[in-house]
Amino acid sequence: MPFLVGEVKVSVGQHPLYQLRRYSPTVIAQYYRYRPWRSVWRSCRILFSFLGFFLGLQSDQWFGRAEANKAYRAEQLRKILIALGPTFIKVGQALSTRPDLVRKDFLDELVKLQDQLPPFSNETAFTIIEAELERSIEDIYLQISPEPVAAASLGQVYQARLYSGEEVAVKVQRPNLMPVLSLDLYLMRWAAGWLSPWLPLNLGHDLTLIVDEFGTKLFEEIDYLNEGRNAEKFATNFRNDPSVKVPAIYWRYSSNRVLTLEWIHGFKLTDTERVREAGLDSDRLIEIGVTSGLQQLLEYGFFHADPHPGNLFAMAPHCATTGDRAGVNRPEQFEAQMAYIDFGMMDQLEESAKETLVDAVVHLINKDYVDLAKDFVKLGFLTPDIDITPIVPALEEVLGDIMGESVRDFNFKTITDRFSELMYEYPFRLPAKFALIIRSLVTQEGLALTLNPDFKIVDVAYPYVAKRLLTGESPALRRRLIEVLFKDGRFQWQRLENLIAIARSDNNFDLLPTAQLGLQYLLSEEGQFLRRQLLIALTEDNRLHTEEVQRLWNLIKDDLQPARLFNAAIDALAGFSTAGTAALLPSGLTFIKKES
């Protein structure tokens, strides 16, 4: 049965591009190169839609009606994006998270693209479900809502119940997505290649790469089996964190275009009234969001690239289901949960990129701008052949006060705004992958500020980073901690005090296990350099640094109760080898020990 989507009328089984499982700009270009009438017709539709909008904006300026027509023009833009179809709706959703690029009146309208979209007919949706699962609706679900409970750019959702009793969400893909997405991506890529040299930013060909990254993610997003796999991988990463909820996938009732998953009993994070009514601590929800976002980037490397308000839910304890796998998310175990849904748009950060990001944070703390510029080269923001000499002072000028007196005013939007200034003057580029990361960070920060406009994201981010450096689970993290604590060969007592003070501001941070890890590291062969440097630090400048040690002790003594401290020391020593202990002792003592 043929359907009409935008300007393309095709049958699902007849369109050749439905055989394309992954985004391929080459294959798509080859297909449309021999069908120029489709490209011309679609281009005319897009151009005329936006031409009318921009002429309207200009006429408002000419006749002094700009202020009076602000709301109307914003609504007009939203309706144009909806009329142009799924690709432009996804672009609008991305722009809705960028207050630095879009003015507020447009922003308020674009946010509605997250979930306030027109649904397609139930008849079409149920036909797709039955064709994909090869069973009738009555055979699959005990009951299903007569109308969709939500409609998004790529599909819509029904609430249903399985015969086994579980309450589920049934996600059904919009018909004929492939022809529209592929044609729009083809035109966007052509426009990106043509426009790049004329843009004021030094993006070069990278604008085309951004379109390719967008296309890759769109193709992954319309493969619901891929989304299910992403959800289970994400859930595995957070399996020991009861504050993060991920819906279970019901594979028996899922396919490439239909996804059945656990129903989430919660409400949107942006629904501040519901958050208050549920008695939830909004700052705690922000902490969960910021910490889980940092974990995705710096620990797991697998991150949610589309955390818009429609994909994040707050859950009060009484909302939690009792059928969670592994039994880790029971209500008595937490005060609140944040549920992630919609795992179609995910991305993977390589181990080297994760380590370089931590390096960049360390070098920013240390104000080592030469090394920071080298980090940008490694991350792809600068090409390897670039002379970084003139860039270093620019970095210092732009980022010099980020970690200084104004640290509590730090936010990701400040960073992006300042870097946008640098990109006009220096050959910085925006790697395609980092466009998604920046979007994710700015979006989650925007959600945090919606819940509490006075919230300082640094209050959560700093303790997390400090805790990660202090615990030093891996050799790479321990090396980075040493980089923070030493500058120009001298031990930085104040930095250690600051790190401990910042980490202790996290109520979940227990200093004792960290002290135990530190002791084990000092006694190890790897810690030989640090032992020597600490002895030098205690006696440098021809004096004993008892004052600094006393300040540190006053900072930590409440956490290090004698009984707990003794047990931690015993545990640390128990894991240390005899050979390792012998290596610490002077040679004479070692000889006596052997003789005895």
MARVO-422503 format. One record per residue (C-alpha): y, z, x. Coordinates in steps of 0.02 Angstrom, whole numbers, plus 32768, in hexadecimal, padded with zeros to 4 digits. Layout:
<rs>
YZX/...
</rs>
This chain:
<rs>
800080008000/80A87FCC804F/813A8044805E/81F280278081/823D8090810E/82ED80628145/82E97FA48153/82317F928180/81A97F6E8100/80F87F748143/804A7FAF811A/800480398186/7F687FDB81B5/7FC47F3881DC/804C7F6C8257/80127F4E830B/80777FDE8352/800C805B82F2/7F8B803D837A/8007808583F9/7FDC813C8414/805C815F849D/810E812784B4/8119808B851E/81C48038852D/81727F9F857B/80FA7F8184E9/81817FA38467/81FD7F2E84BE/81787EA784C9/81557EB7840E/820B7EAD83D5/823E7E2A8455/81DF7DAB83EC/82257DEE8348/82E17DE88366/830B7DE082AD/82D07E948297/833A7ED28327/83D47E7282EA/83C17EAE8237/83A87F648269/84377F5D82E7/84AD7F1A8261/84797FA581EB/849A802B8271/853F7FE082AA/85857FCA81FB/8553807C81CB/85B080C9825E/863F804B8259/866C808381A9/8664813981E1/86D48121827A/875180B88218/875881468199/877D81C38224/88068153826A/8856813881BF/885881F681A6/88BD82038247/893481778215/895A81BE8169/895A82778199/88BC82A38136/884F82DB81C8/88528394819B/883A837780E0/87A7830080FB/874B83638182/86C283A2810D/86AE82F880BC/869C829C8163/861D831B81A1/85B483038105/85C982468115/8582824B81C6/84EC82B2818E/84C782378101/84D581A28177/845481F081ED/83DF8214815C/83F28162811A/83CC811981C6/8327817681CB/82BD81EB8236/82F981B582E3/83AF81D482BB/838682768262/833282B38302/83CD82808366/843982E082E8/83C8837982FB/83DF837383B8/849C836783A4/849C83F88329/8471846C83BA/850184308427/85A4848583F6/85EB8449849C/85DA83948463/85F2839D83A6/868383EB834A/865D847B82D6/86748424822C/85F7839D825F/8585842182AB/857784808207/853E83E181AE/84C783A98237/846E84518231/843684208181/83CF839581CF/8356841A820E/830684368164/837583F780D6/832E834780CE/82F282E08039/823482E28023/81C8824A8001/815D82407F65/80C982B47F47/805E82207F17/807981D37FC2/805D8279801B/7FBA82A07FC0/7F7D81EE7FDE/7F9A82058099/7F3E82AF8099/7EA78266803F/7EA181CB80AF/7EB182318150/7E3482BB8121/7DC2824680BF/7DB382BF802D/7E0E82DB7F8A/7E98835E7F80/7E2B83C57F0A/7D9D83C87F88/7E0D83FE8017/7E7E84847FCD/7E6085067F47/7F1784F07F17/7FAF84977F5D/806684A17F2B/809A84157EB3/813683F37F1B/815883FF7FD7/81A184A6800E/81FE8454809F/822A83A480D8/82518375818B/827B82D681E8/81C882A5820E/816682F78181/8163837780F6/8104841980D5/809E84598041/805F85098025/7FA685107FFE/7F0C85807FFB/7E6185548042/7DC085787FE6/7D9D85FC806B/7E398659802F/7EB3863A80C0/7F66860E8093/7F9A857480F3/802884FA8111/7FFB844180FF/806A83CF8166/806983178133/80BA828C8197/813882158149/80F281678128/811480D5819F/816881398228/812E80CA82B6/818F802B8289/823380888273/822380F9830D/81ED806D8380/82787FF68349/82FF807B8356/82C280B28402/82C17FFC843B/83777FE78405/83AC8090844D/835E806584F4/83B57FBC84F8/845C800F84CD/844080978550/8425801685DA/84C07FB885A5/85318050858F/84FF80B88629/8573806186A7/8607807A8632/85EF81348612/866181B0866C/85CC821B86A1/856781F0873C/84C681D686DB/849F81248716/83F480EC86D9/83C8819E86A8/840D818185F9/837C810885E1/8305818D8622/834B820885A3/8324818A8518/827581768561/825C82338564/8299823B84B0/822181AF8480/818E820284D9/81AE82A4847C/81C0824A83D4/811981F483EB/80C88299841A/811982EA8383/80CC826F8307/801D8292834B/7FED832F82E9/7F4C8349834D/7FB7835483E8/802783D2838E/7F8F843C8363/7F57843E8419/8007846E844F/800984FF83D3/7F6585458415/7F9F853584CB/8042858E849E/7FE186168442/7F71863084DA/8009864C8549/804B86D484D4/7FA2871D84A2/7FD087C884EB/807E87CD849E/8078881083EB/813187EA83D1/8112872D83D5/80B286DF8345/806086338346/800885EF82AA/7F4E85C982B8/7F16851382A6/7E8E84E0822A/7E41844B8283/7DC7842181F8/7E5A83F68188/7EC6839B8209/7EDB82EB824D/7F5D828082A7/7FCC827F820C/7F9A831F81B0/7FA083CF81FA/7F60846C81A4/7F97850F81F1/7FAB85C781C9/803885EF814E/80C48656819D/810A86E0812D/81B886F18175/826A86B3816A/82DD865081DA/833086A8826A/83D88666822D/83C386BD8185/8424875781BE/842587A2810F/836787A08106/835D87E981B6/83C9887C817E/836A889380D9/82C5889B8139/830D892481A7/82EF88C08245/835188DE82E3/83AD883A8304/83C4886583BC/8308887E83CC/82E987D28380/8364878783FC/830A87E1848A/826487978450/82B086E98448/830786EE84F0/8276873F854D/81F486C98502/82658636852E/8273866E85E3/81B8868C85EB/819985DA85AF/82058593863A/81E8860886CD/8136864986B1/80CF85CF864A/8131852E8667/810184F685B6/819885008545/81CB84DE8491/82498450849E/8284845683E9/82AC850D83BF/832784E58332/8345856382A4/82C185138235/823A853282B7/825585EB82D9/822D8674825C/824787308259/81B487968219/81BF884981DF/812288B681F6/80F488AB813F/80F987EC814C/806F87E081CD/7FC587A08198/7F2A880681BE/7EBE877381EF/7F088753829B/7E8B871D831D/7E62879E83A2/7EB988228337/7F50883283A9/7FD9881A8328/7FBC88AA82B0/805788F4825E/8045899E82AE/80568950835A/8107890E834B/81AF892782F6/81D0886F82DD/818887C68309/81D4871D832A/8169868C82F1/817185E18343/813D854A82DA/813F848D82F3/80F4846C839E/810983AF839C/819383AD841E/8157840E84B7/816983EF8571/811684268612/8175846286AB/811B84478750/80F884DD87C0/816F849A8845/81FC848B87C5/81DD853E8788/81E6857F883A/8285851B885D/82D6856187BF/82B3861187FE/82F785DC88A8/8396859E8854/83AD864687FB/839486A488A0/840D863388FD/848C86478871/847B8705887E/849086FA893B/851D867B892B/84C0860A89A4/850D85688967/84C384FA89F0/8413852C89BC/8447851E8905/847D84698923/83D384488975/837F849288DA/83DD8414886F/8399838988DD/82E783CB88C5/830083D68808/8342832487FF/83F8834A87D4/842982F9887A/83D2826A88D4/83848292897F/83FA821A89DA/84978273899C/850682CC8A1C/8513837C89D3/85A083B18A49/8630838E89CE/85C983CF893C/85AF847F8982/866684B78972/866B846B88C3/85D584D38891/8627856E88D9/86C7854C8879/8670852C87D4/85E785B087DF/863786318850/865E86AE87C7/85C18692875F/856A872587B2/8607878787DA/867B87F08770/8665877F86D9/85A7878D86DB/85A187D6862C/85F9873B85EC/856F86CE8634/851B865885BA/84BF85B385C3/854D8558856A/85C4859185F4/854D85488676/853C84A18619/85F8849585FD/861D84B286B4/8599843886ED/85DE83B48679/867F83C286DF/861E83AA8781/85C38311873D/866882B68727/869882CB87DE/85F482D2883F/8553826C8838/84F282EA87CF/847182A38757/841982F286C3/835C82E186DB/830882B28637/8298834C8636/832B83C18650/8387837685BC/82FE83C78550/8306846B85B1/83C38476859E/83B5844E84E6/833184D684D1/8398855A852D/843C853284D5/83E58530842B/839385DA8445/843786218483/848D85DC83E7/840A8632837A/842786D683D6/84E286CC83B9/84C386A58300/8466874A82EF/84E687AB8355/85878753838D/85AB87E18408/850087DB845A/850187BB8516/846C87518544/8476879485F5/8445884085B1/839687F98593/838C876E8615/83BF87DA86A9/833E8865868C/82B887E18677/82E28787871A/82F8882D8777/8251886B8735/81FB87C88768/824287D68819/8218888F882B/8166888287EC/814787EB885D/809B87BD8817/808E8725888A/80B5870A8944/813B868C8912/8197870E88A7/818887918931/81D6871989AD/826586FB8934/828087B68920/829187C589DD/8310873789D9/83768799895A/836C883D89BB/839A87F48A65/843487918A92/845C875A8B43/83CE87CA8B80/841888688B33/83C988CD8AA8/843588CC8A09/8426897D89C5/849F895B8937/843788C788FA/839A893188F2/83F989B68890/843D8931881A/839188E287FF/8341898A87D6/83D189BD8764/83CC89168709/830E891986F6/831289CC86B4/838A89948629/82F0894085DE/829D89CA8579/81F1897B8596/820389818653/819A8A0786A9/81D18A23875C/81308A7A8794/80BB89E28790/8143898287ED/814B8A0C8870/808D8A05887F/80938948889A/811D8961891A/80B789E2897A/801D8971897B/808988E289BB/80D8894D8A45/802B89838A80/7FE888D18A81/7FEC88568B10/806587EC8AAD/80DE887F8AA5/80E888938B62/8190883B8B6D/81D988A58AE1/819B89478B33/81F289198BD4/829288E48B7A/829789848B14/828989EE8BB3/8319898A8BFE/837D899C8B5D/83668A5A8B5D/83A88A698C0E/842289D68C21/84D689F48C5A/84928A878CC2/84818AFC8C2E/84008B348BB0/84298AEA8B06/84028B8A8AA7/84928B708A2E/844A8ACA89EF/839B8B1689E2/83E28BA98980/84388B338905/83958AD588EC/83378B7888D1/83B58BB3884F/839E8B0E87F7/82E18B1587EB/82B18BCE87F3/82A78BE38734/82228B5A872D/81BD8B9A87C0/81748C3F8784/810B8C92880D/80638C8887B2/80788BD18783/80BC8BA98831/80268BFA8886/7FA98B9C8818/80058AF78837/80028B1588F3/7F468B3B88EE/7F268A9C8889/7F8E8A358902/7F328A7B899A/7E898A688945/7EA389AD893D/7ED289A489F4/7E4E897A8A76/7E1E89EA8B0A/7E49895C8B7F/7EF3894E8B2F/7F118A098B43/7EDD8A018BF9/7F5989738C15/7FE689E98BE1/7FB88A758C59/7FED8A808D0F/7F668A488D89/7F408AFA8DC7/7F1E8B398D18/7EB28AA38CF6/7E4A8AC98D92/7E328B818D62/7DFE8B4A8CB3/7D7B8AD48CFC/7D388B598D75/7D278BDA8CEA/
</rs>
